[in-house]
Amino acid sequence: MPNKIIPYRPDLRDKAKHLRKNSTLAEVLLWEEIKNGKLGVQFHRQVPMLNYIVDFYSHELQLAIEVDGDSHDEKVVYDHQREQELKAYGVEFLRFQDLDVKRNIRYVVDKIFHWIEEYKSQR
């Protein structure tokens, strides 16, 4: 099945590029664990979708992974709206706290791996 392309605002390309060059420590740590198909699927960093940018995305799975830092506590309504709009395009979400990624990366990677295995078993 071909990858479903979700439209995005063209101006987000430059912002996504900036975010890739200025990743948080948690994003860098997680990227090291999921890049280059290490979990059996390809992920991309800082992917523009609609009016938003998701931290990591697998086109194959239509799975967005978000690493939420302290600033996300203030953006709960925004995050909910963003998630709902992207879910309308078939995007699923996994969210992890910044501290969980930093302190227990194995737990985070295991959660992602199990989500992928569950997804594949249902196809």
C-alpha positions in Angstrom: 0.0 0.0 0.0 1.5 3.4 -0.9 2.2 5.9 1.8 -0.6 8.3 2.3 0.6 11.9 1.9 -0.9 14.4 4.3 -0.9 18.0 3.0 0.9 20.7 4.9 1.6 24.4 4.8 4.7 25.0 2.6 6.2 27.4 5.2 6.5 24.6 7.7 9.3 23.0 5.7 11.8 25.6 6.9 10.6 25.4 10.5 10.8 21.6 10.4 14.4 21.8 9.1 15.2 24.3 11.9 13.7 21.9 14.5 15.7 19.0 13.1 18.9 21.0 13.6 17.9 22.1 17.1 16.4 18.9 18.6 16.0 18.5 22.4 18.1 15.9 24.2 15.1 13.6 24.5 14.4 13.8 20.8 18.1 13.0 20.0 18.1 10.0 22.3 14.9 8.6 20.9 16.0 9.3 17.3 19.1 7.2 17.9 16.9 4.3 18.9 14.4 4.5 16.0 16.3 5.8 13.0 17.4 3.8 10.0 14.6 1.2 10.4 15.9 -0.1 13.7 12.4 -1.1 14.7 11.5 -2.6 11.3 9.9 0.5 10.0 11.2 3.9 8.7 10.6 7.0 10.9 11.3 10.6 9.9 12.0 13.5 12.2 10.0 16.8 12.4 7.4 16.0 9.8 5.1 18.8 8.6 1.4 17.8 8.5 -1.5 20.1 7.9 -0.7 23.2 10.1 1.6 21.2 12.5 4.9 19.5 12.8 5.1 16.1 14.6 8.4 15.0 16.3 8.6 11.6 14.5 6.5 10.0 11.9 6.2 6.6 10.1 4.3 6.9 6.8 4.0 3.2 6.6 2.2 3.0 10.0 0.7 6.4 10.0 2.1 6.7 13.4 3.3 10.0 15.0 5.5 9.9 18.1 5.6 13.0 20.3 8.0 13.8 23.0 6.3 16.2 25.4 8.4 18.5 27.5 7.4 20.9 30.2 6.0 23.4 27.6 3.3 20.8 26.6 1.7 21.2 30.0 0.6 24.6 28.9 -0.6 23.4 25.5 -3.0 20.7 26.4 -5.9 22.2 24.4 -3.6 22.9 21.4 -2.2 19.3 21.5 -5.7 17.8 21.7 -7.0 19.9 18.7 -3.8 19.0 16.7 -4.2 15.3 17.5 -7.9 15.3 16.5 -7.2 17.0 13.2 -4.5 14.6 12.3 -6.5 11.6 13.5 -9.1 12.6 10.9 -6.4 11.7 8.3 -5.7 8.4 9.9 -2.7 9.3 12.0 -2.2 7.5 15.3 -0.3 8.9 18.2 2.1 7.7 20.9 3.1 10.3 23.4 6.0 10.2 25.9 7.2 12.6 28.5 10.6 14.1 27.9 11.8 12.8 31.3 10.7 9.3 30.5 12.8 9.3 27.3 15.8 10.6 29.2 15.5 8.3 32.2 14.0 5.1 30.8 14.7 4.9 27.0 14.3 1.1 27.0 10.7 1.4 28.3 9.9 4.0 25.6 11.5 1.9 22.8 9.7 -1.2 24.1 6.3 0.6 24.0 6.9 1.7 20.4 8.1 -1.8 19.4 5.0 -3.4 20.9 2.7 -0.9 19.2 4.4 -1.7 15.9 4.1 -5.5 16.5 0.4 -5.1 17.4 -0.2 -3.0 14.3 1.4 -5.6 12.1 -0.5 -8.4 13.6 -3.8 -6.7 12.8 -2.9 -6.3 9.1 
